[in-house]
Amino acid sequence: MSRRRDDRVVTEKRSFIVKIAPQEESTRRNLIEKSSIFHTEIKVMVDTLRKMNDLLGPEHPLSGRVFHVQREYPEFLMIEDLAILGFRMAHRQAGLDLDHCLVALRGLARFHASSVAVCEKEPNTKQLYNKAVYCSQQPSEVKTIFIQATKSLVREARKWQELDQKYVDKIEKISDVIYDKTADAVVLREDRFNVINHGDMWVNNMMFRYNDEGKPIAVIFISTLVWDEVPWLGSSVPGVGSESSTALRYHNDPKHDLLRWLFDVN
């Protein structure tokens, strides 16, 4: 890429990633268009995440920069290539060890905190993202996908001899209502402490940067095409402890450093 600087032409090499909505006629494309998922992702990346990144400064970016956006068909995002900045993905099958988890949780804490700061300045922001994956406003196809996935889990779990089948029975019992119950549970409640949630926080949706010893020192988040709604969550870590004796038991066990860190962090 070439550009003019003062009286001379400067040539630079830039690497970027283009993320494009499905173009071929398919059930997937129809579902994405009905739910406005990709449109929401563009809105998040271009506006809200940019403001969150500005608050945190260049030392702690939450996401890559957006170079270009096309909002009409075919919608696409042109995003910064994070590999150029030294980030790479962790091993999906190996999962994350304690060091990776702590780095990821600190990054997620910055994500949540900066979202609150943005919404304190611009209260209407929270109304932009109140249509979560689990939501009565979603098209019926979304509900069907989750119900069928739950029933598939039941069929597979029936084969797991090491699993007490009473748990499989419980999953089977709620399979037809699991979507509606979850949608009710995640409705935004103004009397709770609310943050903008990443929406799909797992190993393939984050990249890490490492020091010379191979220890993770920074994390940056990436998203997925389908479930990047960034729903609002009305909860915080103390809420986990107050509702789960299992969480408290793990917290009191010194072997579980990760959960202890969650409770002890200021």
C-alpha positions in Angstrom: 0.0 0.0 0.0 1.3 3.4 -1.0 0.5 6.8 0.5 2.0 10.3 0.2 3.8 11.8 3.1 4.8 15.4 2.5 6.6 15.4 -0.8 7.4 11.7 -1.0 5.5 8.4 -1.6 5.8 5.9 1.3 5.1 2.2 0.5 4.0 -0.1 3.4 2.9 -3.7 3.7 -0.3 -4.1 5.6 -2.0 -7.4 6.6 -5.7 -7.6 7.4 -8.6 -10.0 7.7 -11.9 -9.7 5.8 -15.0 -11.1 7.6 -17.9 -11.4 5.3 -21.6 -12.4 5.9 -22.8 -15.5 4.0 -23.6 -14.8 0.4 -25.1 -18.0 -0.9 -28.7 -18.7 -0.4 -28.9 -21.0 2.6 -30.7 -21.6 6.0 -27.6 -20.1 7.6 -27.7 -16.9 5.6 -31.5 -16.6 6.2 -31.0 -17.0 10.0 -28.2 -14.4 10.2 -30.2 -11.9 8.2 -33.4 -12.4 10.3 -31.6 -12.0 13.6 -29.4 -9.1 12.4 -26.4 -10.8 14.0 -23.7 -9.6 11.6 -25.2 -6.1 11.5 -24.9 -6.1 15.3 -21.3 -7.2 15.2 -20.5 -4.4 12.8 -22.2 -1.9 15.1 -20.2 -3.2 18.1 -16.9 -3.2 16.4 -17.2 0.2 14.8 -18.8 2.1 17.7 -18.9 0.6 21.2 -15.7 -1.5 21.2 -13.8 1.4 19.7 -14.9 3.6 22.5 -14.0 0.9 25.1 -10.6 0.6 23.5 -10.1 4.4 23.6 -10.8 4.4 27.3 -8.3 1.6 28.0 -5.6 3.0 25.8 -3.1 1.3 23.5 -1.6 -0.9 26.3 -4.7 -3.0 26.7 -6.6 -3.3 23.4 -9.7 -5.4 23.6 -10.0 -6.0 19.8 -8.3 -5.3 16.5 -8.9 -2.1 14.7 -11.5 -1.9 11.9 -10.2 -0.5 8.7 -13.3 -0.6 6.6 -17.0 -1.6 6.8 -19.6 -2.3 4.2 -23.1 -2.3 5.6 -25.1 -3.2 2.4 -25.1 -6.6 0.8 -22.7 -8.3 1.1 -21.9 -6.9 4.5 -18.2 -7.3 5.6 -15.6 -6.1 8.1 -12.0 -5.4 7.2 -10.2 -6.0 10.5 -6.6 -5.7 11.7 -4.5 -8.9 11.5 -3.6 -9.5 15.1 -0.8 -12.0 14.2 1.2 -9.0 13.1 1.0 -7.6 16.6 2.4 -10.9 18.0 -0.8 -12.5 19.1 -1.6 -16.1 18.3 -4.3 -18.6 19.3 -3.9 -21.1 22.1 -4.3 -24.8 21.4 -8.0 -25.5 21.2 -7.9 -29.2 22.2 -5.4 -28.7 25.0 -7.4 -25.8 26.4 -6.1 -23.1 28.7 -3.9 -23.6 31.7 -4.0 -21.4 34.8 -1.7 -18.7 33.4 -3.8 -18.4 30.3 -7.0 -18.3 32.3 -5.8 -15.5 34.6 -4.7 -13.4 31.6 -8.1 -14.0 29.9 -10.1 -13.1 33.0 -8.1 -9.9 33.5 -8.9 -9.0 29.9 -12.5 -9.8 30.4 -12.6 -7.7 33.5 -11.3 -4.7 31.4 -13.9 -5.5 28.8 -16.7 -5.4 31.4 -15.3 -2.3 33.2 -14.8 -0.3 30.1 -18.4 -1.2 28.9 -19.8 0.3 32.2 -17.7 3.4 31.7 -19.0 3.9 28.1 -22.6 3.4 29.2 -22.2 5.9 32.1 -21.3 8.5 29.5 -23.9 7.3 26.9 -26.8 5.5 28.8 -28.6 4.7 25.5 -25.8 2.3 24.6 -27.2 -0.5 26.6 -30.4 -0.4 24.6 -28.5 -1.2 21.5 -27.6 -4.7 22.7 -30.5 -6.0 24.6 -31.4 -8.6 22.0 -29.3 -11.5 23.2 -28.9 -14.9 21.6 -31.5 -16.1 24.1 -34.3 -13.7 23.5 -38.0 -13.8 22.7 -37.4 -11.5 19.8 -35.1 -14.0 18.0 -36.6 -15.8 15.0 -38.2 -19.2 15.8 -35.3 -21.0 14.0 -32.9 -19.9 16.7 -35.0 -21.5 19.4 -35.3 -24.7 17.3 -31.5 -24.9 16.9 -30.9 -24.8 20.7 -33.7 -27.2 21.5 -32.5 -29.7 18.9 -28.9 -29.3 20.2 -30.0 -30.0 23.7 -31.8 -33.2 22.6 -28.7 -34.3 20.7 -26.7 -33.8 23.9 -29.1 -36.1 25.7 -28.8 -38.8 23.0 -25.0 -38.6 23.2 -24.8 -38.4 27.0 -26.9 -41.7 27.2 -23.7 -43.4 25.9 -21.5 -42.0 28.7 -21.2 -44.8 31.2 -19.2 -42.7 33.7 -22.0 -40.2 33.9 -24.9 -40.7 36.4 -28.0 -40.9 34.2 -30.0 -38.9 36.6 -28.3 -35.8 35.2 -29.1 -36.8 31.6 -32.8 -37.2 32.8 -32.8 -33.7 34.1 -31.4 -32.3 30.8 -34.0 -34.3 28.8 -36.8 -33.0 31.0 -36.0 -29.4 30.3 -35.0 -29.7 26.6 -38.2 -28.4 25.2 -38.3 -25.3 27.6 -34.6 -24.7 28.0 -34.5 -21.8 25.5 -37.5 -20.0 27.0 -36.2 -20.4 30.5 -32.8 -19.1 29.6 -34.3 -16.1 27.7 -36.2 -15.2 30.9 -33.1 -15.5 33.0 -30.9 -13.2 30.9 -33.5 -10.3 30.5 -31.8 -7.0 31.4 -32.7 -6.0 35.0 -32.0 -2.4 35.8 -31.7 -3.1 39.5 -28.6 -5.3 39.0 -25.0 -4.4 38.2 -24.9 -4.8 34.4 -22.0 -5.1 31.9 -21.7 -5.8 28.2 -20.8 -9.4 27.9 -18.5 -10.8 25.2 -21.2 -13.4 24.3 -18.9 -16.3 23.2 -16.0 -16.5 25.5 -14.0 -19.6 24.6 -10.5 -20.5 23.5 -11.1 -20.0 19.7 -12.3 -16.4 20.3 -9.2 -15.0 22.0 -5.6 -14.7 21.0 -2.6 -14.4 23.3 0.8 -12.6 23.2 3.7 -14.3 25.0 7.0 -13.2 26.6 10.4 -14.7 25.7 9.8 -17.6 28.2 6.5 -18.5 26.5 4.3 -17.2 29.3 1.1 -15.4 28.2 1.2 -11.7 29.0 -1.7 -10.2 27.0 -5.0 -11.3 25.5 -7.1 -9.8 22.8 -10.6 -10.9 21.9 -12.0 -11.9 18.5 -15.5 -12.8 17.7 -17.6 -15.3 15.7 -19.9 -14.7 12.8 -23.0 -16.3 14.3 -23.3 -15.6 18.1 -21.7 -12.2 18.6 -24.7 -10.4 20.0 -22.9 -9.0 23.1 -25.9 -9.5 25.4 -26.2 -7.7 28.7 -25.5 -9.8 31.8 -27.0 -8.8 35.2 -24.5 -10.5 37.4 -21.1 -10.3 39.0 -18.8 -12.7 40.7 -20.4 -12.4 44.2 -23.6 -13.5 42.6 -22.0 -16.8 41.7 -20.9 -17.4 45.3 -24.2 -16.5 46.8 -26.1 -19.0 44.6 -23.7 -21.9 44.5 -22.4 -23.9 47.5 -20.2 -25.7 45.0 -18.5 -22.4 44.1 -17.9 -21.6 47.7 -16.5 -25.0 48.4 -14.0 -24.6 45.5 -13.2 -21.1 46.7 -12.1 -22.5 50.1 -9.9 -25.2 48.6 -6.4 -23.7 48.0 -6.0 -26.0 44.9 -8.5 -23.9 43.0 -6.4 -20.8 42.5 -8.5 -19.6 39.6 -11.8 -19.3 41.5 -10.0 -17.9 44.5 -8.6 -15.2 42.3 -12.1 -14.4 41.0 -13.3 -13.9 44.5 -10.3 -12.1 45.9 -9.7 -9.5 43.1 -10.6 -5.9 44.0 
